[in-house]
Amino acid sequence: MAQQEYGFFQPAKLIFAKEALSQVAEQAKKLGSKVLVVTDKPMKATGLLDPILEDLKKIEMPFEIWDDIVPNPRDTDIDKGGDFAKEVGVDVLIALGGGSVMDTAKAIGGLITNGGKTKDWYGDKLVCPIAPLICVPTTCGTGSEVTHESGVIITRSRWQFLILWY
């Protein structure tokens, strides 16, 4: 019987290291000139974000923080984040948190490079790749840090849930 071949394409760079968190700022500097840190308020309160922010300051990498994240992100919340990102002129994102944070960051990244609103990009309609994104997962289970989809709740529409493909 012939052996079957299986393949898996993963266009993400994964760094597993004891001090991987200390590499985040330097990796961001390689990808852009101004960072949007996407996290939620409870994660921000833990202090886990502080070393990343200190490292960004040390290397003089400008950054903004978007922590207006809700569980199971809604299009209206992502649209606000996208508007903010464009207003402050970021070109790279760091997501620190769980699946909702990372899904929000991926969708904001799509709005930065493609414009429009979240619901404009349902399915595989994106024209440009999303802005560079570094994910720092703090939970296990969603796998959002290694996928190219973003699960989003669409409000005021017949769609209740959509997936954006990047």
Backbone as a ProteinNet text record, in pm:
[ID]
protein_1_A
[PRIMARY]
MAQQEYGFFQPAKLIFAKEALSQVAEQAKKLGSKVLVVTDKPMKATGLLDPILEDLKKIEMPFEIWDDIVPNPRDTDIDKGGDFAKEVGVDVLIALGGGSVMDTAKAIGGLITNGGKTKDWYGDKLVCPIAPLICVPTTCGTGSEVTHESGVIITRSRWQFLILWY
[TERTIARY]
85.1	0	90.6	54.9	132.9	112.7	220.1	213.2	149.7	56.2	-8	76	74.7	148.1	50.5	84.5	1.5	84.4	21.9	91.8	11.9	82	18.2	91.7	21.7	82	48.9	151.2	132	219.1	159.2	241.1	278.6	280.9	315	451.9	526.4	653	621.7	660.2	634.9	766.8	770.2	889.6	853.6	919.9	904.9	1037.6	1039.3	1163.4	1130.8	1223.5	1203.9	1178.6	1248.6	1234.9	1171	1076.9	1017	950.8	891.8	825.6	922.6	1048.4	1147	1186.1	1141.2	1171.5	1062.9	949.4	834.4	864.9	922.8	948.5	1043.9	1151.2	1248.1	1184.2	1101.3	1032	939.9	872.2	781.9	859.6	977.3	1059.4	1101.2	1118.7	1153.1	1036.1	914.5	794.8	731.5	761.5	696.1	757.3	685.3	740.1	656.2	530.5	447.3	351.4	342.4	270.3	134.2	35.9	-89	-88.8	-87.1	-95.6	-243.9	-290	-429.8	-437.1	-515.4	-531	-664.6	-698	-820.6	-786	-882.5	-857.7	-811.7	-874.2	-825.5	-679.9	-642.7	-504.6	-409.3	-449.4	-367	-343.6	-445.7	-436.9	-343.3	-315.2	-228.4	-82.2	-44.1	95.7	177.4	119.2	192.1	232.3	156.6	186.1	304.7	328	429.7	569.2	621	754.1	760.2	654	650.2	654.1	573.6	570.5	705.8	769	901.6	1004.4	996.7	1089.5	1065.2	939.1	907.8	965.6	954	1010.5	1162.2	1226.4	1372.1	1425.2	1355.5	1403.2	1340.6	1271.5	1209.3	1113	1032.2	929.9	797.7	741.7	614.7	502.8	411.4	300.4	176.1	64.8	-65	-124.2	-220.6	-286.3	-435.2	-488.8	-633.5	-676.6	-748.6	-791.5	-942.8	-1012.1	-1158.5	-1208.3	-1169.1	-1199.1	-1313.6	-1401	-1510.6	-1498.9	-1549.9	-1551.7	-1637.4	-1597.5	-1668.4	-1686.1	-1579.5	-1578.1	-1688.8	-1742.5	-1847.7	-1785.7	-1849.4	-1799.8	-1791.4	-1886.8	-1886.4	-1766.2	-1727.2	-1609.5	-1481.9	-1474.6	-1357.1	-1346.8	-1460.5	-1459.5	-1403.6	-1438.5	-1383.1	-1231.8	-1186.4	-1043.1	-971.8	-1033.1	-975.2	-966.1	-1072.2	-1070.6	-959.5	-946.5	-841.5	-703.6	-682.8	-553	-514.9	-611	-582.9	-558.6	-634.2	-620.4	-481.4	-428.8	-298.8	-182	-210.4	-106	-17.3	-76.1	4	19.1	126.8	147.2	186.7	186.8	212.4	132.3	87.8	6	70.1	49.3	84.8	-43.7	-82.5	-202.5	-158.4	-201.9	-169.5	-299.8	-326.7	-449.3	-496.7	-626.6	-688.3	-742.6	-828.9	-881.3	-955.7	-1033.2	-1107.4	-1014	-907	-807.4	-740.8	-699.8	-629.3	-721.8	-847.1	-942.4	-966.4	-976.8	-994.7	-873.6	-753.2	-631.6	-620.3	-652.1	-645	-741.1	-862.5	-961.1	-919.9	-866.3	-815.8	-703.3	-616.1	-508.4	-560.3	-672.1	-734	-791.4	-847.7	-903	-792.4	-678.6	-566.7	-522.9	-512.5	-457.5	-562.1	-687.1	-790.5	-897.3	-901.4	-1004.1	-1140.9	-1244.2	-1380.6	-1416.3	-1520.4	-1570.4	-1557.7	-1564.4	-1546.5	-1639.1	-1766.5	-1861.8	-1836.5	-1755.1	-1721.2	-1632.4	-1567.9	-1465.4	-1503.6	-1632	-1678.3	-1622.2	-1580.8	-1528	-1385.4	-1355.4	-1217.8	-1203.7	-1265.7	-1269	-1152.4	-1071.2	-961.3	-870.5	-831.4	-745	-598.5	-568.6	-431	-415.1	-294.3	-269.1	-290.1	-318.7	-337	-202.8	-209.9	-88	-12.7	119.5	196.6	143.1	136.5	75.6	162.4	188.1	255.5	152.4	130.7	35.1	109.4	68	121.6	3.5	-17.5	-133.1	-115.1	-222.2	-218.3	-317.8	-384.3	-476.4	-444.2	-500.6	-482.6	-620.7	-627	-753	-806.1	-793.7	-854	-765.5	-635.8	-544.2	-545	-604.5	-616.2	-481.5	-378.8	-246.6	-182.1	-234	-174	-270.7	-382.1	-477.1	-491.5	-545.3	-563.7	-710.3	-791.4	-931.5	-956.5	-1063	-1105.8	-1255.2	-1296.1	-1438.1	-1496.9	-1602.8	-1660	-1811.2	-1873.6	-2019.5	-2059	-2148.1	-2194.9	-2328.5	-2334.5	-2455.3	-2541.1	-2667.3	-2762.4	-2758	-2759.3	-2751	-2809.5	-2836.2	-2886.2	-2776	-2647.8	-2535.7	-2519.9	-2514	-2489.5	-2343.6	-2277	-2137.6	-2070.5	-1952.1	-1880.3	-1735.2	-1670.2	-1526.9	-1458.7	-1363.2	-1281.4	-1159.8	-1131.3	-1015.2	-904.7	-787.6	-673.7	-573.4
-117	0	124.6	221.2	345	430.8	491.5	580.4	712.7	760.9	888.9	1001.9	1111.8	1229.2	1332.2	1391.2	1494.1	1620.8	1732.7	1859.4	1956.6	2050.3	2154.9	2284.3	2383.1	2512.6	2607.8	2661.7	2755.6	2877.6	2986.7	3103.3	3190.6	3134.8	3212.1	3170.5	3266.5	3236.8	3216.6	3104.5	3074.2	3074.3	3144.2	3148	3086.5	2976.9	2913.2	2928.4	3003.4	3022.5	3060.5	3032.2	3064.4	3213.6	3296	3441.5	3502.3	3432.2	3478.7	3615.6	3642.7	3771.2	3888.2	3865.1	3972.7	4001.2	3919.2	3939.4	4017.3	4039.4	4097.3	4235.3	4323.4	4459.9	4460.5	4383.8	4378.3	4321.7	4220.5	4164.1	4269.3	4346.4	4451.1	4556.4	4592.4	4694	4648.2	4518.7	4464.6	4473.8	4486.2	4479	4613.7	4716.3	4844.3	4956.7	5069.6	5189	5237.1	5191.2	5229	5114.7	5079.8	4961	4996.8	4912.5	4912.9	4786.2	4802.2	4689.1	4664.8	4545.6	4508.4	4409.6	4445.2	4359.3	4392.8	4327	4364.5	4422.4	4486.7	4554.6	4458.2	4339.8	4248.2	4205.1	4179.6	4139.7	4254.8	4374.5	4492.2	4505.7	4474.7	4487.4	4383.8	4273.2	4170	4212.4	4310.6	4352.3	4276.5	4175.9	4098.2	4183.7	4286.9	4376.5	4469.4	4498.2	4596.8	4571.1	4447	4425.9	4457.7	4428.2	4458.5	4609.1	4682.3	4827.5	4889.1	4836.5	4886.4	4861.2	4742.3	4710.5	4800.8	4829.8	4921.4	5060.3	5103.4	5234.5	5234.2	5125.3	5116.9	5128.9	5069.9	5075.1	5192.7	5279	5399.6	5369	5266.8	5226.8	5287	5382.1	5442.6	5337.9	5354.7	5259.7	5328	5267	5301.9	5173.4	5186.3	5068.8	5074.6	4962.6	4947.5	4832.8	4866.7	4763	4754.3	4805.1	4803.1	4675.3	4562.4	4431.1	4367.3	4301.2	4227.5	4080.2	3989.6	3848.9	3833.1	3743.2	3720.9	3854	3905.6	4042.1	4070.5	4190.9	4237.2	4329.3	4333.7	4418.7	4565.1	4612.6	4753.6	4786.8	4692.8	4713.1	4711.3	4619.6	4611.1	4735.2	4781.9	4903.9	5022.7	5031.8	5139	5123.9	5001.4	4975.3	5006.4	4971.9	5002.6	5151.8	5223.7	5370.2	5431.5	5382.2	5431.5	5403.2	5280.9	5242.8	5332.1	5358.7	5444.8	5589.2	5634.7	5771.8	5797.7	5700.4	5719.9	5672	5613.5	5579.2	5461.7	5354.1	5235.4	5148.9	5070.6	4981.8	4839.8	4811.5	4676.8	4658.8	4537.1	4509.5	4403.8	4419	4316.3	4283.1	4155.8	4110.4	4029.8	4070.7	4000.8	3960.6	3830.2	3784.4	3653.9	3634.2	3512.1	3528	3435.7	3431.5	3556.6	3616	3737.3	3853.2	3864.2	3969.7	3946.7	3823.5	3795.5	3807	3761.4	3778	3926.1	4006	4150.4	4211.1	4173.8	4228.8	4190.8	4066.3	4024.8	4107	4127.2	4204	4351.3	4408.7	4546.9	4555	4455.2	4451.5	4452.3	4385.4	4386.7	4522	4590.8	4724	4826.4	4810.9	4902.6	4898.9	4780.4	4767.3	4767.5	4737.8	4728.1	4836.1	4907.5	5010.3	4948.6	5030.5	4982.2	4947.5	4867.6	4820.7	4668.8	4614.7	4471.3	4389.6	4424.6	4343.1	4347.4	4442.4	4448.1	4331.6	4267.1	4169.5	4027.2	3998.7	3863.4	3762.8	3649.5	3545.4	3575.1	3554.4	3571.4	3692.3	3802.6	3920.8	4017.1	3999.3	4093.7	4100.3	4220.9	4243.1	4242.5	4305.9	4317.2	4231.4	4180.5	4110.6	4205.6	4150.7	4234.7	4295	4398	4458.2	4351.4	4361.5	4263.5	4251.7	4129.3	4101.4	4003.6	4039	3949.5	3910.3	3780.1	3731.1	3671.8	3712.4	3657.3	3593.9	3463.2	3398.1	3380.3	3407	3390.1	3283.7	3222	3112.4	2999.7	2883.9	2775.4	2730.7	2683.6	2628.4	2685.9	2816.4	2872.5	2853.9	2857.8	2847.2	2970	3077.5	3197.7	3256	3227.8	3281.9	3215.7	3103.2	3033.3	3012.7	3081.9	3069.9	3203.6	3199.8	3321.8	3363	3315.2	3354.2	3440.1	3517.7	3598.3	3578.6	3523.6	3505.4	3634.8	3682.3	3813.4	3802.6	3863.5	3874.4	3998.2	3979.6	4092	4139.9	4267.3	4325.3	4388.8	4408.1	4474	4417.4	4287.1	4223.7	4085	4024.1	3886.8	3789.8	3832.3	3749.6	3765.2	3656.9	3665	3635.6	3567.2	3531.7	3518.2	3568.7	3549.8	3523.6	3471.9	3448.8	3528	3607.9	3678.8	3594.2	3571.4	3491.6	3584.4	3569.2	3651.7	3570.9
0	0	0	-82.1	-91.8	32.6	74.6	191.3	149.9	229.8	201.5	256.6	184.2	228.9	283.1	394.3	454	467.7	447.2	461.3	545.2	599.9	680.4	652.7	601.3	572.2	685.3	749.1	858.4	833.8	786.8	752.8	872.4	988.7	1108.6	1160	1209.1	1275	1422.8	1477.4	1617.4	1692.6	1804.9	1888.5	2023.4	2055.2	2185.4	2257	2362.8	2436.7	2579.9	2668.5	2810	2829	2757.2	2769.4	2644	2582.1	2457.2	2473.1	2586.9	2609	2592.2	2626.7	2615.4	2470	2376.5	2235.3	2160.6	2224.4	2155.9	2097.9	2175.8	2128.6	2009.6	2018.4	1907.9	1781.4	1797.4	1681.1	1619.2	1704.5	1654.5	1576.1	1625.5	1558.2	1418	1399.5	1268.3	1170.3	1223.8	1140.5	1107.7	1186.3	1162.2	1242	1243.5	1308.9	1427.2	1438.1	1552.2	1582.6	1710.4	1755.1	1814.9	1785.8	1861.4	1945.4	2076.3	2167.7	2194.4	2160.1	2177.7	2293	2394.2	2511.4	2574.9	2683.9	2754.5	2891.2	2951.8	3079.4	3189.7	3204	3308.2	3285.5	3159.5	3131.8	3162.2	3127	3154.9	3306	3384.1	3529.9	3592.3	3522.1	3579.2	3584.8	3501.9	3496.5	3393.8	3328.7	3228.8	3108.7	3081.7	2970.7	2999.9	3126.7	3165.9	3107.7	3110.1	3052.7	2902.7	2831.3	2687.7	2666.7	2744.1	2730.5	2767.4	2871.4	2910.3	2800	2739.1	2630.5	2509.5	2478.7	2368.2	2396.5	2521.9	2559.5	2546.9	2590.4	2585.1	2442.4	2348.4	2209.5	2133.2	2208.7	2152.3	2038.6	2059.9	1963.7	2009.5	1933.8	1974.2	1977.2	2071	2080.9	2136.5	2108.2	2164.7	2218.6	2309.9	2367.8	2335.6	2289.1	2269.7	2359.6	2467.8	2562.5	2575.2	2477.4	2477.8	2410.5	2466.7	2410	2488.5	2416.3	2479.7	2440.8	2524.8	2484.8	2359	2272.4	2146.7	2074.8	2016	1963.6	1862.3	1872.9	1781.7	1677.1	1561.6	1454.1	1495.5	1572.7	1611.5	1699.5	1786	1871.6	1788.6	1694.3	1607.2	1520	1470.1	1388	1467	1594.6	1679.2	1691.8	1712.3	1721.1	1590.7	1478.5	1348.7	1324.1	1360.1	1345.3	1430.9	1554.1	1643.4	1585	1537.8	1481.7	1364.3	1277.4	1161.7	1205.5	1305.4	1355.6	1414.2	1488	1553.3	1467.9	1352.6	1256.9	1292.1	1343.4	1373.8	1249	1245.4	1131.8	1172.4	1302.1	1352.4	1480.1	1506.4	1623.9	1712.3	1842.1	1940.4	2013.6	2010.7	2082.2	2203.1	2321.1	2445.1	2511.5	2516.6	2578.5	2519.7	2527.4	2477.8	2336.9	2299.4	2163.6	2121.2	2209.6	2172.6	2142.8	2220.9	2196.8	2061.8	2035.9	1910.5	1789.5	1801.8	1691.9	1663.1	1768.6	1751.4	1682.7	1726.8	1667.2	1520	1486.4	1346.1	1261.2	1311.2	1235.3	1223.8	1330.8	1324.5	1221.1	1219.8	1121.2	978.7	955.8	823.3	787.7	886.6	861.7	835.5	902.1	880.1	733.7	678.6	543.4	432.8	465.8	363.3	371.8	485.4	502.4	527	513.8	529.6	672.6	683.2	811.5	817.2	935.3	954.9	866.1	860.9	784.6	633.8	586.5	444.1	401.8	497.1	463.9	499	507.2	537.6	436.5	484.5	397	356.2	230	182.5	91.2	127.1	41.5	59.3	161.7	182.4	60.3	24.5	-91	-48.5	63.9	114.6	239.7	263.5	389.8	507.8	622.3	740.4	781.9	864.9	920.8	1000.4	1007.4	1084.3	1227.8	1275.7	1405.6	1483.5	1608.8	1703.5	1808.3	1824	1924.1	2042.3	2161.2	2285	2358.2	2338.3	2399.9	2549.4	2622.3	2768.1	2813.5	2717.8	2747.2	2650.3	2674.8	2579	2532.7	2411.7	2365.5	2236.7	2214.6	2094	1971.9	1988.1	1874.8	1786.1	1831.9	1750	1710.9	1790.3	1760.6	1638.4	1594.3	1480.5	1364.1	1366.3	1255.6	1185	1066.4	989.6	981.7	1073.2	1078.4	1201.4	1192.7	1306.5	1323.6	1435.5	1463.9	1516.9	1452.5	1485	1488.6	1588.1	1593.8	1512.2	1415.6	1334.6	1392.7	1426.3	1484.1	1374.9	1405.1	1315.2	1173.9	1163.5	1032.8	1043.5	930.5	934.9	974.4	961.3	1005.6	1155.8	1226.1	1368.9	1401.4	1311.6	1335.4	1200.1	1187.1	1062.2	1091.8	992.7	1003.2	893.6	931.1	833.6	804.9	679.5	639	595	649.7	613.6	537
[MASK]
++++++++++++++++++++++++++++++++++++++++++++++++++++++++++++++++++++++++++++++++++++++++++++++++++++++++++++++++++++++++++++++++++++++++++++++++++++++++++++++++++++++

